[in-house]
């Protein structure tokens, strides 16, 4: 291996290590604070938009919460919806809940999704959903990046597990441990 190739590899390795250290530090700081999440729920009944309901994650303290960030244009996100519904139903009666954050750029995309849900799913199979573009939306979760993104929060609202790109089995293991 030439010195130039070796130097380039070492430089890339060092840059990656610095980036990982910064990310880990920022994540550790965020994990020590309770997650903040406020907005208005989005839903449709009888094909018409319902009046949005105020949502504050603080009202779910005392429950283990899965936060699912997704978009309607993300096939992986959509493919996990049946799994999310099944796990939510499986933990019915437990101190558990789920909230989704839609990251679509246009409200019409999520409105169409909610309309389809209303036509195909019972109310028990739906959960609160927030749209990132809503004027009242606020969170300290890092929503940019690979979708889907999943956070498991303990009963005090602290992040206990986070994964991007798929819903790993460890998500459900963490939920079970926290319950």
C-alpha positions as CSV (number, residue, x, y, z in Angstrom):
1,X,0.0,0.0,0.0
2,X,1.4,3.4,-0.9
3,X,1.9,6.2,1.6
4,X,-0.8,8.3,-0.2
5,X,-3.4,5.5,0.1
6,X,-2.4,4.8,3.7
7,X,-2.7,8.5,4.6
8,X,-6.0,8.9,2.9
9,X,-7.4,5.8,4.7
10,X,-6.1,7.1,8.1
11,X,-7.6,10.5,7.4
12,X,-11.0,9.0,6.6
13,X,-10.8,6.8,9.7
14,X,-10.0,9.8,11.9
15,X,-12.8,11.9,10.4
16,X,-15.3,9.0,10.9
17,X,-14.1,8.5,14.5
18,X,-14.5,12.3,15.2
19,X,-18.0,12.3,13.7
20,X,-19.0,9.2,15.7
21,X,-17.7,10.9,18.9
22,X,-19.7,14.0,18.2
23,X,-22.9,12.1,17.4
24,X,-22.5,9.9,20.5
25,X,-22.0,13.0,22.6
26,X,-25.0,14.8,21.2
27,X,-27.1,11.7,21.6
28,X,-26.0,11.2,25.2
29,X,-26.9,14.8,26.0
30,X,-30.3,14.4,24.3
31,X,-31.0,11.1,26.1
32,X,-30.4,12.7,29.5
33,X,-33.3,15.1,28.9
34,X,-36.9,13.9,28.6
35,X,-38.1,14.0,25.0
36,X,-40.4,16.9,24.2
37,X,-43.1,16.4,21.6
38,X,-46.0,18.7,21.1
39,X,-48.4,19.3,18.2
40,X,-51.8,18.5,17.0
41,X,-53.0,15.0,16.0
42,X,-54.1,14.5,12.5
43,X,-57.0,12.2,11.6
44,X,-60.0,11.8,9.4
45,X,-63.4,10.5,10.1
46,X,-66.0,9.9,7.4
47,X,-63.5,11.1,4.8
48,X,-63.3,14.6,6.3
49,X,-60.5,16.0,8.5
50,X,-61.3,15.9,12.2
51,X,-60.6,18.9,14.4
52,X,-57.0,18.5,15.4
53,X,-56.5,17.6,19.0
54,X,-53.7,19.1,21.1
55,X,-51.0,16.5,21.9
56,X,-48.2,16.8,24.5
57,X,-46.0,13.8,25.2
58,X,-45.9,14.8,28.9
59,X,-49.4,13.4,29.1
60,X,-48.1,9.9,28.4
61,X,-45.6,9.9,31.3
62,X,-46.0,6.7,33.2
63,X,-46.1,4.8,30.0
64,X,-43.5,3.3,27.8
65,X,-43.8,5.0,24.4
66,X,-42.6,4.2,20.9
67,X,-42.1,7.2,18.7
68,X,-42.1,6.3,15.0
69,X,-40.9,8.9,12.4
70,X,-42.0,8.0,8.9
71,X,-43.1,9.4,5.5
72,X,-45.8,8.2,3.0
73,X,-43.1,8.0,0.3
74,X,-41.0,5.6,2.3
75,X,-41.8,1.9,1.4
76,X,-39.9,0.6,4.4
77,X,-41.9,2.9,6.7
78,X,-45.2,1.7,5.2
79,X,-44.1,-2.0,5.4
80,X,-43.7,-1.8,9.2
81,X,-47.2,-0.4,9.8
82,X,-48.8,-3.9,10.3
83,X,-46.0,-4.8,12.8
84,X,-46.6,-1.6,14.7
85,X,-50.3,-2.3,14.9
86,X,-49.8,-5.8,16.0
87,X,-47.4,-4.9,18.8
88,X,-49.6,-2.0,19.9
89,X,-52.6,-4.4,20.1
90,X,-50.5,-7.0,21.9
91,X,-49.7,-4.6,24.7
92,X,-53.2,-3.2,25.1
93,X,-53.9,-2.8,28.7
94,X,-50.2,-2.3,29.6
95,X,-48.7,1.1,30.3
96,X,-47.7,1.4,26.6
97,X,-48.5,3.7,23.8
98,X,-47.3,4.7,20.4
99,X,-47.1,8.0,18.5
100,X,-46.0,8.6,14.9
101,X,-44.5,11.7,13.4
102,X,-45.0,12.1,9.7
103,X,-42.2,14.0,7.9
104,X,-43.9,14.5,4.6
105,X,-43.4,17.9,3.0
106,X,-47.0,18.3,2.0
107,X,-50.0,18.1,4.4
108,X,-52.1,16.6,1.6
109,X,-49.9,13.4,1.6
110,X,-50.6,12.7,5.3
111,X,-54.2,13.7,4.9
112,X,-54.7,11.2,2.1
113,X,-53.0,8.5,4.3
114,X,-55.4,9.2,7.2
115,X,-58.3,9.1,4.9
116,X,-57.2,5.6,3.8
117,X,-56.7,4.5,7.4
118,X,-60.2,5.6,8.3
119,X,-61.6,3.5,5.4
120,X,-59.6,0.4,6.2
121,X,-58.7,0.3,9.9
122,X,-60.8,0.2,13.0
123,X,-60.2,3.0,15.5
124,X,-58.4,0.5,17.8
125,X,-55.8,-0.1,15.1
126,X,-54.9,3.6,14.8
127,X,-52.7,5.7,17.1
128,X,-52.0,9.4,17.4
129,X,-50.1,10.9,14.5
130,X,-48.4,14.3,14.3
131,X,-47.3,16.1,11.1
132,X,-43.8,17.7,11.3
133,X,-45.0,20.6,9.1
134,X,-47.8,21.6,11.4
135,X,-47.3,25.1,12.9
136,X,-47.7,23.9,16.4
137,X,-45.2,21.0,16.1
138,X,-42.3,21.0,18.4
139,X,-39.8,18.3,19.4
140,X,-36.2,17.8,20.5
141,X,-35.9,14.6,18.6
142,X,-33.5,14.7,15.6
143,X,-36.0,13.9,12.8
144,X,-33.7,14.5,9.8
145,X,-31.9,11.4,8.4
146,X,-32.8,7.9,7.4
147,X,-36.4,6.8,7.8
148,X,-38.1,5.1,9.5
149,X,-36.7,6.2,12.8
150,X,-37.8,4.7,16.1
151,X,-37.3,5.9,19.7
152,X,-38.3,3.8,22.7
153,X,-39.0,6.1,25.7
154,X,-39.1,5.0,29.3
155,X,-42.0,5.9,31.6
156,X,-40.3,9.2,32.4
157,X,-39.9,10.2,28.7
158,X,-36.2,9.4,28.4
159,X,-34.8,7.7,25.3
160,X,-33.8,4.1,26.0
161,X,-33.3,2.9,22.5
162,X,-33.1,4.4,19.0
163,X,-32.7,2.9,15.6
164,X,-33.0,4.2,12.0
165,X,-33.8,2.4,8.8
166,X,-35.9,-0.5,10.1
167,X,-37.8,-1.6,13.1
168,X,-35.3,-3.9,14.7
169,X,-36.5,-6.7,17.0
170,X,-34.5,-5.0,19.8
171,X,-37.2,-2.2,19.8
172,X,-39.8,-4.7,21.0
173,X,-37.3,-6.3,23.4
174,X,-36.7,-2.9,25.0
175,X,-40.4,-2.2,25.3
176,X,-40.9,-5.6,27.0
177,X,-38.0,-4.9,29.5
178,X,-39.4,-1.4,30.3
179,X,-42.9,-2.6,31.0
